[in-house]
């Protein structure tokens, strides 16, 4: 990351992602979907990487966002 507290990138479906480092191993993700809607979530770097809702459905955008962010962190 160029700035230790902020990262920006775009997902394969043109969703724009902004990631802010909140605390050590805690990140705040803000996704702006192609239709303008927003989705936010907190991700803990030491947590399990399973992103399902209460019905067990996996959110592909969240999964892709975390995977891309991990690639940025590992550079």
KADA-V50304 format. One line per field, one symbol per residue. psi: psi as a letter, one per 40 degrees, with the letter a starting at -180 (. if undefined). Layout:
BEGIN
psi = ???
END
This chain:
BEGIN
psi = hdhdehihihidfehhhhhhhdihehihhhhhideeiihiihhhdeiifhgiaeeehhhdddddddddddddde.
END
